[in-house]
Amino acid sequence: MTVDPLTTRILDRGEHALARLAAMREADPPTTGGRVLSYVYDSGLSELDQLAMRAARLAHGVNGLDPTVFASVAQIHGGIISRTRSILGAGAGAGASAGVGAQAVAGVDAGTAVDGDVFGSVTSGGTESCILACLAAREVRGRSPGDGGTIVAPVSAHAAFRKAAHLLGLRFDGVEVDPVTGRVAAADLLAAVDENTVLVVCSAPSYPTGVIDPVAEVAAGLEAGHDPRIGLHVDACLGGLVLPFWPDTPAGPTMPEWDLRVARVTSISADLHKYGFAPKGTSVLLSRGRTRHRAAWFATVDWPGYPVVNPTLAGSKPLEPAAAAWVVLEALGEDGQRELVSRTAGATQALVEGLSAIEGMTLLDRDPGPLIAVAVDEHAPREQRVHPHRWADACGRRGIAVQAQPAYGQAGRSALSSSSHLTVTPVTHTMVDEILRVATDAADEVRGLPAPRPPAGFSDVLDALAAGTLTPDDILALPEDDIHTMVTGVLGGDHEPGEATGMASLIAAIEALPDAVGARLVRAYLAAVTEV
Ligand SMILES: *Cc1c(COP(=O)(O)O)cnc(C)c1O
């Protein structure tokens, strides 16, 4: 048998490309092992990752665009939706929640607002789930892009809702939070609701603060006299597959109600690629009522091609991530998920205790859940204080990656302070001692140092802004090439792709600049890293 020469050439070049890929991946931070405390969610079980990869291989080649052709798409998606629906308090069947819903909607026109049954879409990630929740809310409320329809959310809601507003022609109305606790008052959220509101958002929990918003109180407030077509979305992208399994600790804070058992909640997002321990690319949006569920879909027959029905933003889409997520869900089962979450909770508790004991730092207010945010201890004497961003860089130099979060200015209240974020996962329980050793050494290294300064090259711009000789609008009017030159010049020339840089001074620049300018600069920064 002769071998096709084309095959030989392809295999040869393919092997070279694979070797280069392996070398590139060597240079990445490790996605497993617990040294990276954001971005990655490691069950600690490599066998689970192997199952996910076998599932992806079996799903390879399918086009998720059309479940009428590829029946496995509907079955996989259905399996994910019924599992997550039951985890999130709606019972396993679409009709299982009818009793709960029906009670709450007495007097409400079923089909417009909160009719009982819960339906779901499998999306590519949390951002897409949140965007679709906002789209459905705009449609259910009968609003058009640019007509003033509003998303009301605590300022601590994920940036995905600002993105949704940007894309969908809605307004994002951020409600300020208590600067010390990070908590929004339900009354403040409700006070922002008016005839333009299409959606109210609560997080369970908020990514930057770890706070679970007062879902039940907001729900009760909405039931008392507000238009039933106003959506109440719970963003459980992070919490959806971890909070339902979080162990009760008699002494600890109690878990508030936040899921679909709260009847006025109209939609909920939950990411399988976070605490579902699935590969990146799978999230769900669950919606109460067929009307809201289908309001997020796009359908047209107004073109010469096949009839288009897209429940999510993509057209053609892979089945691989969803198939992997489904197999992981099935493999873990309720008991497996509970055990992994219990390891996560144990590690979280140990880290909370250890980090709290480090002089000069303090932990932000906590609800049950796997997120930790540390800030400077303002009560410590100046020479004892540990700045969270200097600390994050110092941890990074020691091989433990934590995520710097800029201070957030609020017009009507004090700012949320600079912090650093840790996402705890099951694997963390094997790393607690090392993380705390690194955390302590890093704090010792930077204790007493002043807050980081923006890069020196920005000082002219910052001085001119402060003096008023330059306005934010002047900067925003600059052509993109000028912005590019400014950013690459200040940050030390062109960047190697993926080059690791200390983030403290860049974050300091973001803190010092108006938001719109900061956004323009971080865009240029990412472009400089990725441009070829
Ligand atoms: C991660 C996250 C999102 C966005 O999800 P992506 O999967 O990154 O698109 C939205 N909300 C919260 C609370 C999150 O943690």
The ligand as an SDF file (V2000), in Angstrom:
LIG
                    3D

 15 15  0  0  0  0  0  0  0  0999 V2000
  -16.8090   34.3570   35.5480 C   0  0  0  0  0  0  0  0  0  0  0  0
  -17.9870   35.2140   35.8240 C   0  0  0  0  0  0  0  0  0  0  0  0
  -18.7540   35.7690   34.7940 C   0  0  0  0  0  0  0  0  0  0  0  0
  -18.3420   35.7170   33.3410 C   0  0  0  0  0  0  0  0  0  0  0  0
  -18.0480   34.4500   32.9390 O   0  0  0  0  0  0  0  0  0  0  0  0
  -17.0280   34.0770   31.7720 P   0  0  0  0  0  0  0  0  0  0  0  0
  -17.1960   32.6080   31.7450 O   0  0  0  0  0  0  0  0  0  0  0  0
  -15.6660   34.5240   32.1810 O   0  0  0  0  0  0  0  0  0  0  0  0
  -17.4960   34.7270   30.5120 O   0  0  0  0  0  0  0  0  0  0  0  0
  -19.8990   36.4550   35.1320 C   0  0  0  0  0  0  0  0  0  0  0  0
  -20.2370   36.6290   36.4250 N   0  0  0  0  0  0  0  0  0  0  0  0
  -19.5070   36.1440   37.4430 C   0  0  0  0  0  0  0  0  0  0  0  0
  -19.9430   36.3900   38.8530 C   0  0  0  0  0  0  0  0  0  0  0  0
  -18.3450   35.4230   37.1840 C   0  0  0  0  0  0  0  0  0  0  0  0
  -17.5960   34.9540   38.1880 O   0  0  0  0  0  0  0  0  0  0  0  0
  1  2  1  0
  2  3  1  0
  2 14  2  0
  3  4  1  0
  3 10  2  0
  4  5  1  0
  5  6  1  0
  6  7  2  0
  6  8  1  0
  6  9  1  0
 10 11  1  0
 11 12  2  0
 12 13  1  0
 12 14  1  0
 14 15  1  0
M  END
$$$$
